[in-house]
Amino acid sequence: MSNGASVPGIAAGRYTGDELRDNFSDLHPPLDSHEALVAADRCYFCYDAPCVTACPTAIDIPLFIRQISTGMPETAAQTIFEQNILGGMCARVCPTETLCEQACVREAAEGKPVEIGLLQRFATDRLMEEGQQPFTRAKETGKSVAVVGSGPAGLSCAHRLAMKGHDVTLIDARSKAGGLNEFGIAAYKTVENFAQQEVDWLLSIGGISQVFDKRLGDNLSLDQLRKDYDAVFLAIGLSGVNALSIEGEDKANVEDAVDFIANLRQSKNLETLSIGRKVVVIGGGMTAVDAAVQSKFLGAQHVTLAYRRGQDQMNASGFEQNLAASSGVTILTNVQPLKVIGNGSVEEVEFGYTKDDGDGLKLTGETFQLPADQVFKAIGQNLENGDGLELSGGKILVDENGRASLDGVWAGGDCASGGDDLTVTAVAEGRDAAEDIHAQLMKN
């Protein structure tokens, strides 16, 4: 995790046993059957429900909640999975407070929405725990599709294509499937190895083979994929991390937040993970909050999240910001890193105050130093290799159907232009691209 565990201030095992189990327990404990019925009873079952419009995958939310209320959670799960095959994960990690629940009529009337996310988890968990795969493959079409990337968009696309009867090869640069769900989300949001359980359940439909340790532009060629398969769907995410581009960025213990989170997620024993006493996280999105909160949960004494713009412009939702603050993270806004200071390893970070006077963000000239023995960068990611595809804004340019600039190639998820960088949006893009791929393959 850290390349400087011997540096004063960086150590493992500050929290052990029960402390770590409590810190990394389920962020939103599931509802039991009685609680689910009580929560479902609050739904008005609106006609033209605004919560459905607010859901990127357009799940029929009033229908599945009514199915729960009438004692049919498995049927409710099928309603969810028809639109969102990763409904179990989305119930755990979606910012429902800014999507479906914010649009809920109860939220507008009472300030307390129907607990849609928890109800969705109740239904999907019930079906998955029973080992049921609610979908079957259609008659085989004889067509083959390569899906590159096994994160939310890739898994969603692969499942829908397999359901249509196509043979799918799911290819990933890592040695394990799951993508963002497995490597990029805070451990307390998806406990008990749920990401892999969901992958195994999804693949049980059949017709999907897996290939690991193949990276596009490295040991995997898009040209060859186009020759070997009838269609290609790219869901490769954004593997490059943006640089701070400041003096001292190369000092020891200045690390990428995504690597920190991935290492933590794959750890078999959190007591062995080293963390600084004084941690600074630079960024304002979900990744920054996940890194900051988990640093605190591992035992860092002082954790500061520093963002160059105002708090209202942070990409992290209000809920995530409140979670960070309630976990003991200090949030500094309108501060920009200028220099990393230290003799070999980071000791301080120099920041400058910023303001936006209407002509863009500017430094005020005032500076300060923040002590730090570990710094995590979370200022966004980029596409390292488009392999000949037309790009827009550093992402693969796609049309409304997910088609890229080369014939027979589609893309979705974080690597593709358009849409929000959310798990649920990636699922929708993978599903919709699969429908278009299927239509094109059958037409041809």
GICOR-V792946 format. One line per field, one symbol per residue. psi: psi as a letter, one per 40 degrees, with the letter a starting at -180 (. if undefined). A space follows every 50 residues. Layout:
# GICOR-V792946
psi: ???
This chain:
# GICOR-V792946
psi: ciefdehhdhiifdiibddddddfihdgiiiiddddddddeehefihfhd dddehdefigdddddddddefgdddddddddddgefddddddeigddebd ddehdddddeehihgddddddddddddddeehheiiiihheeiihhhhhf addddddddddddeeihhhhhidaeiidbdddeeiidedgiffddddddd ddeediehiihifhhhecfhhdddddddidihhhfeaheihiidfihede iiehihdddddddddeheheeehiiidghhhhieaddddddddddddeeh dhhhhhheaideehdhiddddddddeeehhhhifhhhdihhigdihdihh iiiiiheefihiieehiihhihehhhhffiiihdhefeihihfeihhiae eehaehhehiiiadeiiiiigiddddddddddddddddddddd.
